[in-house]
Amino acid sequence: MSDSKVKLTVDGKELEYATIAGSVGPKVVDIRKLYAQTGMVTYDPGFTSTASCDSALTYIDGDQGVLLHRGYSIEELSEQSSFMEVAYLLLRGNLPNKGELDSFVHTITRHTMVHEQLSTFFRGFRRDAHPMAIMCGVVGALSAFYHDSTDITDPVQRMIASHRLIAKMPTLAAMAYKYSVGQPFVYPQNDLSYTGNFLRMTFSVPAEEYEVNPVIEKALDRIFILHADHEQNASTSTVRLAGSSGANPFACIAAGIACLWGPAHGGANEAALNMLREIGTPERIPAYIARAKNKDDPFRLMGFGHRVYKNYDPRATVMQKTVREVLTALNVSDPIFDVALQLEDMALHDDYFIEKKLFPNVDFYSGIILSAIGFPTDMFTVLFALARTVGWVAHWNEMISDPEQKIGRPRQLYTGPAPRAYLPVEKR
Ligand code: SDX
């Protein structure tokens, strides 16, 4: 939907570019003709002011701390919906009725098993391999097993691959955990919920019955909702860029997993809990805040700050509330939660964090809950990848089904040597 225009004067010549307004949020300046008209390209490392695409999935207002999925607020979805329902919403565009939801859950449930030969993949890894290293490998390997759903031009195959990815991530994540602790893999059980199935595959052992704790199941399902999608974050942009070349969906999601692993992105939940444990007691907080403010010290408060949110990340608000629920339900207290609360309070009253608009993000509290449930810290980003697969798959489908879609190929500002003649080695 074209709107007003902006003017640019280049070498005395006035050029006009249309602006396009979305349904909400900042307008965009359509500069697709800029290079052809001026021989210049825009320069925006990190894409701080650049829209790479249009999307109808998720909207973030960073100043107001708003997060919407297909128009529904994260507060309402995390309180009233389920991860499977949010997956349907992101994939299909609207909330399902009961029949649609039941049919979707039935389909996902019956894709949760993985090819039996995939289990031999795990045996090639050291037992102490980081589970994210394993996930990068085995998710990419899915394309070696499911050739019948890699023709991306076929919408039916695209949806089968999407269902397979959403369904198999919990199974592979649980297998990565079981492998790391030397316990046997546990097969999915179809009469359990998506999240209950994952808990059972992760924590049950053949030697005894396993009962899914409904409070933990609900809390983890809510955590999955909070991580489901977040517009054009680094890993989603990675999935879109990989998919723009026509790569198969399994390879694209493996690329997203690799990008998410970084501590500046999805790896921050593991890093944040490790940081809180290193701080250990409230008395040590001021020293760490001082380090975070010191330009000469690379240390940053993990779980703090965000490229888009310059207000409280609404997911962190829900996450903090969930910490209280889980600790109460498990009848445990975690001194690290007190450290986190006091660290947040001190940072939010410190001029450095106030001026730079640094607030807790989704990763600040999640580790406390996951640790209380029983996950080791190196599984935290795996759980982030499990949940974000829904968003990645929804974005991949949105991009591939866009008739205007083309391969992503950014330009650059070249700062290397000017053209020069080759000299034989004896003359150098
Ligand atoms: C996720 O994009 C998404 O949507 C991501 C995500 C999703 O759902 O997909 O929301 C998930 O990745 C959340 C973010 C998890 N990462 C962390 O918690 C790591 C710690 N945070 C930072 O590394 C940082 O805040 C980023 C990477 C999240 C954002 O960095 P930006 O937008 O590039 O901002 P910046 O690094 O330029 O920081 C601006 C200023 C800098 O100071 P100046 O150079 O202006 O003097 O704020 C400072 C930074 O030094 N700063 C911090 C800080 N974060 C930024 N100082 C101390 N501690 C921090 N955490």
Residues whose N, C-alpha, C, O or C-beta is under 5 A from the ligand:
A	BS01	SDX	H230 N233 A234 P263 A264 H265 G266 A268 A292 R300 L301 M302 G303 F304 G305 H306 R307 K356 N361 D363
